[in-house]
Amino acid sequence: MLTITHSHAAGTMIDGTSRGDGTADVLKTNGWRWGRSISAWFVPQSRDHLPKLHTITRTQTALEAAGFEVETDINHDHRPTAEVEAGKIERQADRVDALFVKAECKSTDDAAAWTNARAALDRLPEGGEPIKVGHHSESRHRNAIAKANNAMRKSVEATADATRAQARADTATHTTDARYQPVTVANRIQTLGADIRKLERRITAPRYDDALGYVDATETEKQSRADHLEPHLAEKRDQLSYWEGVRAAQIESGQATGYDRSNVKKGDRVRIRGQWREVVRANAKTVSLTTGYSWTDTAPYAEIQKHLRPE
């Protein structure tokens, strides 16, 4: 018996599979991946999200068609965004530690490979003596050159591996900071707001009738849609509330500027991406800026770093 499970904390996984039982091909076809660290199949990007029912249903149907018995255990609850973010930060910190350990190991391997390469080179005849063809030393000389070449090649590869490992570790240290950059947070708030409005429109959207075309949805249909979309709306609203709190704290601390059309007017000068530009128009979500040419650029208010009003 195979069991497809889902929880907000663990994501979508499947229990009961074994190597060579024929499930791998079915799962791969339906977008599942094998997780070496957890020794289980999982649906990518399903952790910290509501269940992807279409993927689960499609997988269950395919497995049953292949002769397997499948049951599901789906939890539709979502964790608070604050808890989700705390988990992400903790996992990222663990990943950074692991990458630095790996980088240190690669650096040690690099040093050892260079030592071996240097030793192999030192064993060659001094001064670059040519091979004496036909001499009893010819075979030994050729073998020494081959060993030195292989050792140097391994040293070069070890250096490249160490450099890549260190770069990955250095990049990983900035991941959490990048997620909480003021502009990124502001953009995320805009995206979440748009997602919520889209879901709300789906509740009241007209339906298509074969005879009449598009007609207004009935109250029963609206309620059914609302019940179906409620978990998604609740999750998005909780995320929006969390990130709005982060944004407010950033503005209060001075990390973010918090400009909008109430305090930015036409003719003001603003600094965006290191350049001072004149405001042509203050829009609802963006400012239109001069470019020095016949057209204007637009930028979100969150990107305004400094603001000056002409005296």
Order of alpha helices (4+ residues) and beta strands (2+ residues): beta-beta-alpha-beta-beta-alpha-beta-alpha-alpha-alpha-alpha-beta-beta-alpha-beta-beta-beta-beta-beta
